[in-house]
């Protein structure tokens, strides 16, 4: 069973590179079908929720979170995150060989990084631009 808190923290860590605000997150008990509702709320109390199957593979659960949590940031903070370094385009998640990565949706194969490691990728890009 996937550790939902740890997986959500990977996504939040990546999104925190672009904005300091972090919504609160709660996890419901599993329903009859085994799904858990994840509810994100901003400081005003506005909420966005979605379901995950914690019995799915870790990659599938992380992908679902990496797909859904950035949508909540758009609703709460009007910002699309994480951005592809050097652009203003939001990256999109994809499962590649059982690893969830952020990818540039506009340019296949030009940039990617594992979910949870976006901060390092962003720093490397900043260093390259300073050279």
C-alpha positions as CSV (number, residue, x, y, z in Angstrom):
1,X,0.0,0.0,0.0
2,X,1.3,3.4,-1.0
3,X,2.4,6.0,1.7
4,X,0.0,8.8,0.6
5,X,1.5,11.4,2.9
6,X,5.1,10.8,1.7
7,X,4.0,10.8,-2.0
8,X,2.1,14.0,-1.6
9,X,5.1,15.6,0.0
10,X,7.2,14.9,-3.1
11,X,4.7,16.8,-5.2
12,X,4.4,19.7,-2.7
13,X,8.3,19.9,-2.6
14,X,8.4,20.4,-6.3
15,X,5.6,22.9,-6.4
16,X,7.2,24.9,-3.5
17,X,10.0,26.0,-5.9
18,X,7.4,28.3,-7.7
19,X,5.3,29.4,-4.8
20,X,5.6,29.4,-1.0
21,X,1.9,28.7,-0.3
22,X,1.0,25.1,0.6
23,X,-2.6,24.0,1.0
24,X,-3.6,21.8,3.9
25,X,-4.1,18.2,3.0
26,X,-6.3,15.5,4.6
27,X,-6.8,11.9,3.7
28,X,-10.2,10.1,4.3
29,X,-10.5,6.6,5.5
30,X,-10.8,4.1,2.6
31,X,-14.4,3.8,1.3
32,X,-16.1,0.4,0.5
33,X,-14.2,0.1,-2.8
34,X,-10.9,0.9,-1.1
35,X,-10.5,4.5,-2.5
36,X,-9.2,7.3,-0.3
37,X,-10.3,10.9,-0.8
38,X,-7.6,13.5,-0.8
39,X,-8.8,16.9,0.1
40,X,-6.7,20.0,-0.4
41,X,-7.8,23.3,1.2
42,X,-6.3,26.8,0.9
43,X,-6.2,29.3,3.7
44,X,-9.7,30.6,2.8
45,X,-11.2,27.1,3.2
46,X,-11.8,26.5,-0.5
47,X,-11.2,22.9,-1.3
48,X,-10.4,20.6,-4.1
49,X,-10.6,16.8,-3.7
50,X,-9.9,13.7,-5.7
51,X,-9.8,9.9,-5.1
52,X,-6.9,7.6,-5.3
53,X,-6.6,3.8,-4.9
54,X,-3.8,3.3,-2.3
55,X,-3.6,-0.4,-3.4
56,X,-2.4,0.7,-6.8
57,X,1.4,0.8,-7.6
58,X,3.4,3.6,-6.0
59,X,4.0,5.0,-9.5
60,X,0.3,5.1,-10.3
61,X,-0.6,6.8,-7.0
62,X,2.2,9.3,-7.4
63,X,1.2,10.0,-11.0
64,X,-2.4,10.7,-9.9
65,X,-1.2,13.1,-7.3
66,X,1.3,14.8,-9.6
67,X,-1.6,15.2,-12.1
68,X,-4.2,16.4,-9.6
69,X,-2.4,18.5,-7.0
70,X,-1.1,21.1,-9.6
71,X,-4.7,21.5,-10.7
72,X,-5.6,22.6,-7.2
73,X,-2.8,25.2,-7.3
74,X,-4.4,26.6,-10.4
75,X,-7.7,26.9,-8.6
76,X,-6.2,28.3,-5.4
77,X,-3.4,30.5,-6.5
78,X,-3.9,31.0,-10.3
79,X,-0.5,29.5,-11.1
80,X,0.5,26.5,-13.2
81,X,3.3,24.6,-11.6
82,X,5.9,23.2,-11.8
83,X,7.1,25.1,-14.9
84,X,9.5,23.6,-17.4
85,X,12.8,25.4,-16.6
86,X,13.5,28.2,-19.0
87,X,9.9,28.5,-20.1
88,X,6.5,29.5,-18.7
89,X,4.9,26.1,-19.6
90,X,3.7,23.9,-16.8
91,X,5.3,20.5,-16.8
92,X,3.1,17.4,-17.0
93,X,3.6,14.1,-15.2
94,X,4.2,10.8,-17.0
95,X,5.1,7.3,-15.9
96,X,8.4,6.2,-17.5
97,X,9.7,2.7,-16.6
98,X,7.8,2.7,-13.3
99,X,9.2,6.2,-12.4
100,X,6.9,9.3,-12.4
101,X,8.6,12.2,-14.0
102,X,7.8,15.8,-14.9
103,X,8.1,16.3,-18.7
104,X,7.8,19.2,-21.1
105,X,4.5,18.7,-22.9
106,X,5.5,20.8,-25.8
107,X,8.9,19.4,-26.6
108,X,9.1,15.6,-26.4
109,X,12.3,14.3,-24.8
110,X,14.0,17.7,-24.3
111,X,13.6,17.9,-20.5
112,X,12.4,15.7,-17.6
113,X,13.0,15.1,-14.0
114,X,11.7,12.6,-11.4
115,X,8.8,13.9,-9.3
116,X,10.3,15.0,-5.9
117,X,13.5,16.2,-7.5
118,X,12.3,19.3,-9.3
119,X,14.2,21.7,-7.0
120,X,17.5,20.2,-8.1
121,X,16.6,20.4,-11.8
122,X,15.6,24.0,-11.3
123,X,18.9,24.9,-9.6
124,X,20.9,23.2,-12.3
125,X,19.0,25.2,-15.0
126,X,19.6,28.5,-13.1
127,X,23.4,27.7,-12.9
128,X,23.5,26.9,-16.6
129,X,21.8,30.3,-17.4
130,X,24.4,32.2,-15.3
131,X,27.3,30.7,-17.3
